[in-house]
Amino acid sequence: MLRKPKIKPINLVTLLIIFILPFTIVVYQLVAEINQRVNVAQAEIYGNRYLQPLEQLLQEVPAGKLVSHRYIKQDATLAMLRQQQQRVDDAIAALAEVEHQYGRRLGTAELFSLLDQTWQHLKAQTNLAPDDAKQAEVQRLYTQLTAEVRTLMAQVGDHSSLILDPDLDSHYLMDAVLLNLPEGQDLLARVRQLGEDLVKRRALTGEEKGRLTVLMGQLSENINTTRNGFGVAFRQNLTLKPPLEAPLQTLVTAIAKYLTVLNEATVQAKTVQVQPTAYNWADYDAAALSALTASSDLWQITSTELERLLQQRSQTFTRRTYLIEAFAILALVAASYVLTEFSRNIRYQQRSQQRLRAQQAITQVLAEASTLREATPAILQALCERLNWDGGALYSRAAGESTLTFVANWHSSDPSLSDQASRDLEASDLEVNEQRSPAPTSAGFPQPVGESQSPSLIEHLAPEQWHDRHNSPTHISLSGAVGFPIWSEEELAGVISVFGRAIAKPDPELLETMATIGSQIGQFMKIKRAEAALRQREELQRMALNAAQMGAWDWNILNGEEH
């Protein structure tokens, strides 16, 4: 018995996993890394926005401290003090808004609450009688509030990743916004208050004068550090120079002028008592305000440019993500197409090999068989097992006749067929029938193949469409059938019908294979019919000679031999 060859199916999903899974993992990691950078850039944007009301506080709190100091010295009125407190209140309200938006992301809730409590306590102290002890406490609270603003700035820088910015241009802008400019503003405010007493010809202790000299040195160092940082940023990104160079130069000039004013005043103070020819207070205050305003303006412009850079970086990373995802999709589509075509080509080669083996097996069967009835079961078995059909039957047509005659059939004993289907097939007339019965001409299958003399497909097979010797089987769980004509030269010699649970429309290669097989069977049938006709003529000749009591011999006229 011919054995059905075991062919391992090509699993396209497995191929896709083997080839595409590593690629997908790499792309995923790359996209995840870029998304992480996008998230970092977005966190930096949030931090930069949080810093804006803090910078306003860093101006208003020291100004409030100065007004309170003047109020003690009776150089400012209560209305001026209340007005400055309102400015701080407005800055605190603006800070509360950004705290509501970004506080949870930046982890600033506790520090903001502490800052607000300090401010409320400071206002309560200010409303008390302006004695020296109370006002000294107010000055201390203002100093504490400034320190809390700087602490909150540091918290924002840490949690928003501003302090870890990887690019040199945005890093030095961050350095100016988060560290250098706020520190410079704090130094300016402290120097302004100490220097004001000196310029107004009030006595300074040696300790205060020394502290003022140290602060002036720190301020000078701060502006040099700030200028150097901006220089690096300008070299890394030329687009930063046009909007920032002029404000930077304005700040450098204003601080230089302010320090000159202080130097002139301190030079005249040969003792701790300032000389009557000390510098004019109005010019001093104007210089201090100019430096503070220049520092604030530069901070605002730098913050704006920093957000622009961060937005550009975020958009660049987002576009890069889109490009990578688009490339990945194209690569996956291309790989899927290649693997699909590869799998299709392998399946095509397997089908070609199966059909070639079917032809070879049928050729061997025909070479060994003596009659069509003897060869038919083996032919159908070889055909069905190699081409994945569940069974089939062969019908022949004698020369000059229009009806098809059942010859033999074969069906699979595959256990995956339902028990009922197996019993139906066993009980049906699809079993080999020793009597040759004609197929009806009006209905059934495969008669339409014989009538059209071309392949015929039934995708949804009904029981009544089977040619039945007695009654059609009513419970066969088969879904379709296809019939192929058998040709002997140009004459229809018969039909091969095959059936199964899944019958697809024959493709051109299958039609060509079946045409070749049909031609082989047709030639076999023609040869066997010729041999049968020859044997019949010889038998008739023998019978005629015996009846006439005659004989027959062969005489070779060339050599006179007789047989």
Beta strands, then each sheet from edge to edge (+ up, - down):
strand 1: 391-396
strand 2: 405-411
strand 3: 456-458
strand 4: 480-488
strand 5: 491-500
sheet 1: 2+ 1- 5+ 4- 3+
end
